[in-house]
Amino acid sequence: MALELTDANFKSEVLESDKLTVIDFWAEWCGPCRAIGPVIEELSKEYDGTVKIGKVNVDHNPQVSMNYGITSIPAILFVKNGEVVDKLVGAQPKANFVKKIEAHK
């Protein structure tokens, strides 16, 4: 299951991690976010142990969302060694996520 990322645990789970972390910025009211939810869950199972896959609810965690300038969701950031190395915005097919993960892991 995708890791629940919050304003409180973001630093320890993402910024201090040596693994690639894929972060899905989403909200319950966002249709496209709900559409890619199952894809995010699949990826978290497929890459378990090699890549961290997490979700940030923008309504509950405004600080992280603000820090990264998230203005439209779903927004997916790819973070490695504390730096954003790639980004996808909007609902995407699974293949697009896999391509970015494989390029950066």
C-alpha positions as CSV (number, residue, x, y, z in Angstrom):
1,M,0.0,0.0,0.0
2,A,1.2,3.5,-0.8
3,L,2.7,5.3,2.1
4,E,0.7,8.1,3.7
5,L,2.9,11.2,3.6
6,T,2.2,14.2,5.8
7,D,3.6,17.5,6.7
8,A,5.0,15.8,9.8
9,N,6.7,12.8,8.3
10,F,7.7,14.2,4.9
11,K,11.2,15.1,5.9
12,S,12.1,11.7,7.4
13,E,10.3,9.6,4.8
14,V,11.2,11.5,1.6
15,L,14.0,14.1,2.1
16,E,16.2,11.8,4.2
17,S,15.6,8.7,2.1
18,D,18.3,7.4,-0.2
19,K,15.6,5.7,-2.4
20,L,13.7,7.2,-5.2
21,T,10.3,8.4,-3.8
22,V,7.3,8.9,-6.0
23,I,4.8,11.3,-4.4
24,D,1.2,11.5,-5.6
25,F,-0.4,14.9,-4.5
26,W,-4.1,14.3,-4.5
27,A,-7.5,15.1,-2.9
28,E,-10.6,13.1,-2.3
29,W,-12.8,15.5,-4.4
30,C,-10.5,15.2,-7.4
31,G,-11.8,12.8,-10.1
32,P,-8.5,12.4,-12.0
33,C,-6.8,11.7,-8.6
34,R,-9.2,8.9,-7.9
35,A,-8.6,7.5,-11.4
36,I,-4.9,7.1,-10.9
37,G,-5.2,5.9,-7.3
38,P,-5.3,2.2,-8.3
39,V,-2.2,2.7,-10.5
40,I,-0.3,4.3,-7.6
41,E,-1.3,1.3,-5.4
42,E,-0.1,-1.2,-8.1
43,L,3.2,0.6,-8.4
44,S,3.7,0.5,-4.6
45,K,3.3,-3.3,-4.7
46,E,5.5,-3.8,-7.8
47,Y,8.4,-1.6,-6.5
48,D,8.1,-2.5,-2.8
49,G,11.5,-2.4,-1.2
50,T,13.2,-0.6,-4.1
51,V,11.2,2.6,-4.6
52,K,9.0,4.4,-2.1
53,I,5.6,5.3,-3.3
54,G,3.5,7.7,-1.3
55,K,0.5,10.0,-1.3
56,V,0.0,13.5,0.1
57,N,-3.5,14.6,0.6
58,V,-3.3,18.3,-0.3
59,D,-6.3,19.3,1.9
60,H,-4.7,17.8,5.0
61,N,-1.1,18.7,4.3
62,P,-0.9,22.3,3.0
63,Q,2.7,22.9,4.0
64,V,4.3,20.2,1.8
65,S,2.0,21.2,-1.1
66,M,3.0,24.8,-0.7
67,N,6.7,24.0,-0.4
68,Y,6.6,22.3,-3.8
69,G,4.3,24.8,-5.5
70,I,1.5,22.3,-6.2
71,T,-1.2,24.2,-8.0
72,S,-3.0,21.5,-9.9
73,I,-3.6,17.9,-9.0
74,P,-2.9,15.1,-9.5
75,A,0.7,16.1,-9.5
76,I,3.3,13.4,-9.1
77,L,6.8,14.3,-8.0
78,F,9.8,12.0,-8.3
79,V,12.3,12.8,-5.5
80,K,15.8,11.4,-5.0
81,N,18.3,12.4,-2.4
82,G,16.0,15.3,-1.4
83,E,15.8,16.8,-4.9
84,V,12.9,16.7,-7.3
85,V,14.3,14.8,-10.4
86,D,11.0,14.6,-12.4
87,K,7.3,15.5,-12.4
88,L,4.1,14.4,-14.0
89,V,0.9,16.5,-13.8
90,G,-2.6,15.1,-14.5
91,A,-3.9,11.6,-14.9
92,Q,-1.4,9.5,-16.8
93,P,-1.2,5.9,-18.0
94,K,0.8,3.5,-15.9
95,A,3.5,3.2,-18.5
96,N,4.4,6.9,-18.0
97,F,5.0,6.3,-14.3
98,V,7.1,3.2,-15.0
99,K,9.2,5.0,-17.5
100,K,10.1,7.8,-15.1
101,I,10.7,5.3,-12.2
102,E,13.1,3.2,-14.3
103,A,14.9,6.3,-15.5
104,H,15.6,7.5,-11.9
105,K,15.7,4.6,-9.6
